[in-house]
Amino acid sequence: MTKKTLIVTGASRGIGAATARLAGANGYQVCVNYLANQAAAQAVVADIHSHG
């Protein structure tokens, strides 16, 4: 089975972070893109990984 991939810009906070988390929870491969807050982006990635 192939997974769909979603690239989310501004994924370290707000709507971008929520979109990335929701997509990850629904089986998408998610590319988390951010501008300045690496720690917040890494937290989003960790959340996505923790839910499978």
PDB file of N, CA, C and O in Angstrom:
ATOM      1  N   MET A   1       0.842  -1.174   0.000  1.00  0.00           N
ATOM      2  CA  MET A   1       0.000   0.000   0.000  1.00  0.00           C
ATOM      3  C   MET A   1       0.888   1.239   0.000  1.00  0.00           C
ATOM      4  O   MET A   1       1.854   1.307   0.761  1.00  0.00           O
ATOM      5  N   THR A   2       0.580   2.196  -0.826  1.00  0.00           N
ATOM      6  CA  THR A   2       1.351   3.429  -0.859  1.00  0.00           C
ATOM      7  C   THR A   2       0.685   4.479   0.016  1.00  0.00           C
ATOM      8  O   THR A   2      -0.539   4.601   0.061  1.00  0.00           O
ATOM      9  N   LYS A   3       1.527   5.230   0.708  1.00  0.00           N
ATOM     10  CA  LYS A   3       1.021   6.312   1.542  1.00  0.00           C
ATOM     11  C   LYS A   3       1.075   7.613   0.766  1.00  0.00           C
ATOM     12  O   LYS A   3       1.965   7.822  -0.059  1.00  0.00           O
ATOM     13  N   LYS A   4       0.136   8.465   1.030  1.00  0.00           N
ATOM     14  CA  LYS A   4       0.173   9.805   0.453  1.00  0.00           C
ATOM     15  C   LYS A   4       1.111  10.660   1.301  1.00  0.00           C
ATOM     16  O   LYS A   4       1.240  10.454   2.508  1.00  0.00           O
ATOM     17  N   THR A   5       1.756  11.612   0.656  1.00  0.00           N
ATOM     18  CA  THR A   5       2.691  12.493   1.338  1.00  0.00           C
ATOM     19  C   THR A   5       2.144  13.909   1.343  1.00  0.00           C
ATOM     20  O   THR A   5       1.609  14.387   0.343  1.00  0.00           O
ATOM     21  N   LEU A   6       2.284  14.571   2.482  1.00  0.00           N
ATOM     22  CA  LEU A   6       1.829  15.945   2.633  1.00  0.00           C
ATOM     23  C   LEU A   6       3.000  16.797   3.102  1.00  0.00           C
ATOM     24  O   LEU A   6       3.656  16.464   4.089  1.00  0.00           O
ATOM     25  N   ILE A   7       3.264  17.888   2.404  1.00  0.00           N
ATOM     26  CA  ILE A   7       4.283  18.846   2.822  1.00  0.00           C
ATOM     27  C   ILE A   7       3.559  20.000   3.502  1.00  0.00           C
ATOM     28  O   ILE A   7       2.703  20.647   2.898  1.00  0.00           O
ATOM     29  N   VAL A   8       3.904  20.256   4.762  1.00  0.00           N
ATOM     30  CA  VAL A   8       3.244  21.312   5.524  1.00  0.00           C
ATOM     31  C   VAL A   8       4.268  22.400   5.835  1.00  0.00           C
ATOM     32  O   VAL A   8       5.231  22.166   6.566  1.00  0.00           O
ATOM     33  N   THR A   9       4.056  23.577   5.280  1.00  0.00           N
ATOM     34  CA  THR A   9       4.927  24.705   5.601  1.00  0.00           C
ATOM     35  C   THR A   9       4.380  25.409   6.836  1.00  0.00           C
ATOM     36  O   THR A   9       3.168  25.473   7.040  1.00  0.00           O
ATOM     37  N   GLY A  10       5.273  25.929   7.646  1.00  0.00           N
ATOM     38  CA  GLY A  10       4.841  26.567   8.887  1.00  0.00           C
ATOM     39  C   GLY A  10       4.308  25.559   9.878  1.00  0.00           C
ATOM     40  O   GLY A  10       3.382  25.852  10.634  1.00  0.00           O
ATOM     41  N   ALA A  11       4.893  24.363   9.877  1.00  0.00           N
ATOM     42  CA  ALA A  11       4.349  23.261  10.668  1.00  0.00           C
ATOM     43  C   ALA A  11       4.810  23.245  12.118  1.00  0.00           C
ATOM     44  O   ALA A  11       4.480  22.317  12.856  1.00  0.00           O
ATOM     45  N   SER A  12       5.562  24.247  12.540  1.00  0.00           N
ATOM     46  CA  SER A  12       6.041  24.237  13.921  1.00  0.00           C
ATOM     47  C   SER A  12       5.038  24.844  14.896  1.00  0.00           C
ATOM     48  O   SER A  12       5.211  24.733  16.109  1.00  0.00           O
ATOM     49  N   ARG A  13       3.983  25.490  14.376  1.00  0.00           N
ATOM     50  CA  ARG A  13       3.022  26.108  15.290  1.00  0.00           C
ATOM     51  C   ARG A  13       1.677  26.342  14.596  1.00  0.00           C
ATOM     52  O   ARG A  13       1.568  26.267  13.372  1.00  0.00           O
ATOM     53  N   GLY A  14       0.695  26.619  15.383  1.00  0.00           N
ATOM     54  CA  GLY A  14      -0.615  27.024  14.887  1.00  0.00           C
ATOM     55  C   GLY A  14      -1.289  26.037  13.954  1.00  0.00           C
ATOM     56  O   GLY A  14      -1.288  24.828  14.182  1.00  0.00           O
ATOM     57  N   ILE A  15      -1.866  26.590  12.892  1.00  0.00           N
ATOM     58  CA  ILE A  15      -2.619  25.783  11.936  1.00  0.00           C
ATOM     59  C   ILE A  15      -1.721  24.758  11.255  1.00  0.00           C
ATOM     60  O   ILE A  15      -2.147  23.630  11.007  1.00  0.00           O
ATOM     61  N   GLY A  16      -0.486  25.137  10.952  1.00  0.00           N
ATOM     62  CA  GLY A  16       0.444  24.206  10.311  1.00  0.00           C
ATOM     63  C   GLY A  16       0.731  22.996  11.178  1.00  0.00           C
ATOM     64  O   GLY A  16       0.739  21.865  10.691  1.00  0.00           O
ATOM     65  N   ALA A  17       0.968  23.228  12.471  1.00  0.00           N
ATOM     66  CA  ALA A  17       1.235  22.125  13.396  1.00  0.00           C
ATOM     67  C   ALA A  17       0.011  21.220  13.525  1.00  0.00           C
ATOM     68  O   ALA A  17       0.134  19.995  13.535  1.00  0.00           O
ATOM     69  N   ALA A  18      -1.165  21.830  13.622  1.00  0.00           N
ATOM     70  CA  ALA A  18      -2.397  21.046  13.730  1.00  0.00           C
ATOM     71  C   ALA A  18      -2.630  20.220  12.472  1.00  0.00           C
ATOM     72  O   ALA A  18      -3.046  19.064  12.549  1.00  0.00           O
ATOM     73  N   THR A  19      -2.364  20.814  11.317  1.00  0.00           N
ATOM     74  CA  THR A  19      -2.527  20.103  10.047  1.00  0.00           C
ATOM     75  C   THR A  19      -1.566  18.929   9.958  1.00  0.00           C
ATOM     76  O   THR A  19      -1.955  17.832   9.556  1.00  0.00           O
ATOM     77  N   ALA A  20      -0.316  19.155  10.331  1.00  0.00           N
ATOM     78  CA  ALA A  20       0.691  18.089  10.285  1.00  0.00           C
ATOM     79  C   ALA A  20       0.315  16.941  11.213  1.00  0.00           C
ATOM     80  O   ALA A  20       0.411  15.774  10.833  1.00  0.00           O
ATOM     81  N   ARG A  21      -0.112  17.271  12.423  1.00  0.00           N
ATOM     82  CA  ARG A  21      -0.503  16.227  13.387  1.00  0.00           C
ATOM     83  C   ARG A  21      -1.718  15.438  12.881  1.00  0.00           C
ATOM     84  O   ARG A  21      -1.743  14.211  12.970  1.00  0.00           O
ATOM     85  N   LEU A  22      -2.700  16.129  12.364  1.00  0.00           N
ATOM     86  CA  LEU A  22      -3.910  15.473  11.864  1.00  0.00           C
ATOM     87  C   LEU A  22      -3.592  14.568  10.680  1.00  0.00           C
ATOM     88  O   LEU A  22      -4.088  13.445  10.599  1.00  0.00           O
ATOM     89  N   ALA A  23      -2.769  15.058   9.770  1.00  0.00           N
ATOM     90  CA  ALA A  23      -2.394  14.250   8.608  1.00  0.00           C
ATOM     91  C   ALA A  23      -1.631  13.006   9.047  1.00  0.00           C
ATOM     92  O   ALA A  23      -1.884  11.910   8.547  1.00  0.00           O
ATOM     93  N   GLY A  24      -0.702  13.175   9.975  1.00  0.00           N
ATOM     94  CA  GLY A  24       0.051  12.026  10.481  1.00  0.00           C
ATOM     95  C   GLY A  24      -0.853  11.002  11.144  1.00  0.00           C
ATOM     96  O   GLY A  24      -0.672   9.796  10.973  1.00  0.00           O
ATOM     97  N   ALA A  25      -1.824  11.488  11.900  1.00  0.00           N
ATOM     98  CA  ALA A  25      -2.768  10.593  12.572  1.00  0.00           C
ATOM     99  C   ALA A  25      -3.654   9.849  11.579  1.00  0.00           C
ATOM    100  O   ALA A  25      -4.199   8.793  11.897  1.00  0.00           O
ATOM    101  N   ASN A  26      -3.798  10.402  10.373  1.00  0.00           N
ATOM    102  CA  ASN A  26      -4.629   9.777   9.346  1.00  0.00           C
ATOM    103  C   ASN A  26      -3.823   9.009   8.313  1.00  0.00           C
ATOM    104  O   ASN A  26      -4.323   8.700   7.231  1.00  0.00           O
ATOM    105  N   GLY A  27      -2.568   8.699   8.648  1.00  0.00           N
ATOM    106  CA  GLY A  27      -1.785   7.804   7.808  1.00  0.00           C
ATOM    107  C   GLY A  27      -0.933   8.441   6.734  1.00  0.00           C
ATOM    108  O   GLY A  27      -0.306   7.731   5.947  1.00  0.00           O
ATOM    109  N   TYR A  28      -0.892   9.752   6.679  1.00  0.00           N
ATOM    110  CA  TYR A  28      -0.053  10.417   5.684  1.00  0.00           C
ATOM    111  C   TYR A  28       1.407  10.416   6.123  1.00  0.00           C
ATOM    112  O   TYR A  28       1.699  10.442   7.319  1.00  0.00           O
ATOM    113  N   GLN A  29       2.317  10.387   5.164  1.00  0.00           N
ATOM    114  CA  GLN A  29       3.707  10.713   5.425  1.00  0.00           C
ATOM    115  C   GLN A  29       3.754  12.228   5.418  1.00  0.00           C
ATOM    116  O   GLN A  29       3.262  12.857   4.481  1.00  0.00           O
ATOM    117  N   VAL A  30       4.337  12.824   6.446  1.00  0.00           N
ATOM    118  CA  VAL A  30       4.297  14.275   6.583  1.00  0.00           C
ATOM    119  C   VAL A  30       5.707  14.848   6.547  1.00  0.00           C
ATOM    120  O   VAL A  30       6.597  14.392   7.266  1.00  0.00           O
ATOM    121  N   CYS A  31       5.894  15.843   5.708  1.00  0.00           N
ATOM    122  CA  CYS A  31       7.132  16.618   5.667  1.00  0.00           C
ATOM    123  C   CYS A  31       6.873  17.892   6.464  1.00  0.00           C
ATOM    124  O   CYS A  31       6.093  18.748   6.048  1.00  0.00           O
ATOM    125  N   VAL A  32       7.537  18.010   7.619  1.00  0.00           N
ATOM    126  CA  VAL A  32       7.355  19.157   8.500  1.00  0.00           C
ATOM    127  C   VAL A  32       8.391  20.220   8.141  1.00  0.00           C
ATOM    128  O   VAL A  32       9.593  19.999   8.283  1.00  0.00           O
ATOM    129  N   ASN A  33       7.916  21.373   7.676  1.00  0.00           N
ATOM    130  CA  ASN A  33       8.781  22.482   7.287  1.00  0.00           C
ATOM    131  C   ASN A  33       8.581  23.625   8.271  1.00  0.00           C
ATOM    132  O   ASN A  33       7.458  23.897   8.696  1.00  0.00           O
ATOM    133  N   TYR A  34       9.676  24.293   8.634  1.00  0.00           N
ATOM    134  CA  TYR A  34       9.581  25.404   9.577  1.00  0.00           C
ATOM    135  C   TYR A  34      10.584  26.483   9.198  1.00  0.00           C
ATOM    136  O   TYR A  34      11.490  26.238   8.401  1.00  0.00           O
ATOM    137  N   LEU A  35      10.428  27.677   9.764  1.00  0.00           N
ATOM    138  CA  LEU A  35      11.331  28.782   9.461  1.00  0.00           C
ATOM    139  C   LEU A  35      12.392  28.943  10.544  1.00  0.00           C
ATOM    140  O   LEU A  35      13.582  28.986  10.232  1.00  0.00           O
ATOM    141  N   ALA A  36      11.986  29.033  11.814  1.00  0.00           N
ATOM    142  CA  ALA A  36      12.951  29.397  12.844  1.00  0.00           C
ATOM    143  C   ALA A  36      12.913  28.537  14.103  1.00  0.00           C
ATOM    144  O   ALA A  36      13.923  28.444  14.801  1.00  0.00           O
ATOM    145  N   ASN A  37      11.795  27.915  14.411  1.00  0.00           N
ATOM    146  CA  ASN A  37      11.669  27.229  15.695  1.00  0.00           C
ATOM    147  C   ASN A  37      11.860  25.721  15.532  1.00  0.00           C
ATOM    148  O   ASN A  37      10.895  24.964  15.421  1.00  0.00           O
ATOM    149  N   GLN A  38      13.111  25.310  15.520  1.00  0.00           N
ATOM    150  CA  GLN A  38      13.436  23.898  15.316  1.00  0.00           C
ATOM    151  C   GLN A  38      12.873  23.024  16.430  1.00  0.00           C
ATOM    152  O   GLN A  38      12.361  21.937  16.164  1.00  0.00           O
ATOM    153  N   ALA A  39      12.962  23.487  17.673  1.00  0.00           N
ATOM    154  CA  ALA A  39      12.471  22.689  18.800  1.00  0.00           C
ATOM    155  C   ALA A  39      10.975  22.410  18.671  1.00  0.00           C
ATOM    156  O   ALA A  39      10.529  21.292  18.932  1.00  0.00           O
ATOM    157  N   ALA A  40      10.210  23.404  18.277  1.00  0.00           N
ATOM    158  CA  ALA A  40       8.767  23.211  18.108  1.00  0.00           C
ATOM    159  C   ALA A  40       8.478  22.253  16.963  1.00  0.00           C
ATOM    160  O   ALA A  40       7.579  21.418  17.065  1.00  0.00           O
ATOM    161  N   ALA A  41       9.233  22.365  15.872  1.00  0.00           N
ATOM    162  CA  ALA A  41       9.046  21.457  14.739  1.00  0.00           C
ATOM    163  C   ALA A  41       9.382  20.024  15.139  1.00  0.00           C
ATOM    164  O   ALA A  41       8.688  19.086  14.748  1.00  0.00           O
ATOM    165  N   GLN A  42      10.446  19.859  15.916  1.00  0.00           N
ATOM    166  CA  GLN A  42      10.814  18.520  16.373  1.00  0.00           C
ATOM    167  C   GLN A  42       9.749  17.946  17.296  1.00  0.00           C
ATOM    168  O   GLN A  42       9.513  16.737  17.291  1.00  0.00           O
ATOM    169  N   ALA A  43       9.104  18.794  18.085  1.00  0.00           N
ATOM    170  CA  ALA A  43       8.014  18.330  18.947  1.00  0.00           C
ATOM    171  C   ALA A  43       6.833  17.838  18.111  1.00  0.00           C
ATOM    172  O   ALA A  43       6.201  16.841  18.460  1.00  0.00           O
ATOM    173  N   VAL A  44       6.535  18.520  17.024  1.00  0.00           N
ATOM    174  CA  VAL A  44       5.462  18.086  16.124  1.00  0.00           C
ATOM    175  C   VAL A  44       5.814  16.732  15.515  1.00  0.00           C
ATOM    176  O   VAL A  44       4.972  15.836  15.460  1.00  0.00           O
ATOM    177  N   VAL A  45       7.045  16.585  15.064  1.00  0.00           N
ATOM    178  CA  VAL A  45       7.489  15.305  14.492  1.00  0.00           C
ATOM    179  C   VAL A  45       7.387  14.198  15.537  1.00  0.00           C
ATOM    180  O   VAL A  45       6.931  13.098  15.228  1.00  0.00           O
ATOM    181  N   ALA A  46       7.806  14.478  16.763  1.00  0.00           N
ATOM    182  CA  ALA A  46       7.717  13.479  17.833  1.00  0.00           C
ATOM    183  C   ALA A  46       6.265  13.079  18.088  1.00  0.00           C
ATOM    184  O   ALA A  46       5.971  11.902  18.296  1.00  0.00           O
ATOM    185  N   ASP A  47       5.356  14.057  18.071  1.00  0.00           N
ATOM    186  CA  ASP A  47       3.930  13.757  18.247  1.00  0.00           C
ATOM    187  C   ASP A  47       3.416  12.845  17.134  1.00  0.00           C
ATOM    188  O   ASP A  47       2.677  11.895  17.389  1.00  0.00           O
ATOM    189  N   ILE A  48       3.814  13.142  15.903  1.00  0.00           N
ATOM    190  CA  ILE A  48       3.383  12.325  14.764  1.00  0.00           C
ATOM    191  C   ILE A  48       3.908  10.903  14.910  1.00  0.00           C
ATOM    192  O   ILE A  48       3.169   9.942  14.699  1.00  0.00           O
ATOM    193  N   HIS A  49       5.175  10.766  15.267  1.00  0.00           N
ATOM    194  CA  HIS A  49       5.774   9.429  15.420  1.00  0.00           C
ATOM    195  C   HIS A  49       5.139   8.652  16.573  1.00  0.00           C
ATOM    196  O   HIS A  49       4.997   7.432  16.493  1.00  0.00           O
ATOM    197  N   SER A  50       4.762   9.344  17.636  1.00  0.00           N
ATOM    198  CA  SER A  50       4.196   8.652  18.799  1.00  0.00           C
ATOM    199  C   SER A  50       2.820   8.056  18.516  1.00  0.00           C
ATOM    200  O   SER A  50       2.368   7.164  19.233  1.00  0.00           O
ATOM    201  N   HIS A  51       2.160   8.543  17.482  1.00  0.00           N
ATOM    202  CA  HIS A  51       0.839   8.026  17.125  1.00  0.00           C
ATOM    203  C   HIS A  51       0.874   7.057  15.952  1.00  0.00           C
ATOM    204  O   HIS A  51      -0.159   6.733  15.365  1.00  0.00           O
ATOM    205  N   GLY A  52       2.062   6.607  15.624  1.00  0.00           N
ATOM    206  CA  GLY A  52       2.187   5.588  14.591  1.00  0.00           C
ATOM    207  C   GLY A  52       2.487   6.160  13.278  1.00  0.00           C
ATOM    208  O   GLY A  52       2.622   5.424  12.301  1.00  0.00           O
TER     209      GLY A  52
END
